[in-house]
Amino acid sequence: MESYLKKLERKLNLNLQSVALVPPETLDDCFHKLHIKDIPEVYVKHEEWMQTLIDTYIENMKEMVKWFLRENLCDECKKKIFGEKYAKI
């Protein structure tokens, strides 16, 4: 039987994959907030630390997707999504 932590990891990875299905303007909506209360107590001994770890993981995933988009989009799209400072005109 799959452990809860494996399911959690799979869910977070699926969130990253869902980014490809939505416009970049909704990037933040792709990463759902995960609250520590949603995790069974047996896996959580230090709630504050675990919540910080989860939040940091999600923020890192967002930054990774933003980096990927900045590296691979055309200048016009970069300008539209990220503003003037990322466009190479």
Secondary structure by P-SEA (a helix, b strand, c coil): cccaaaaaaaaaaaaaaaccccccccccccccccccccccccccccaaaaaaaaaaaaaaaaaaaaaaaaacccaaaaaaccccccccc
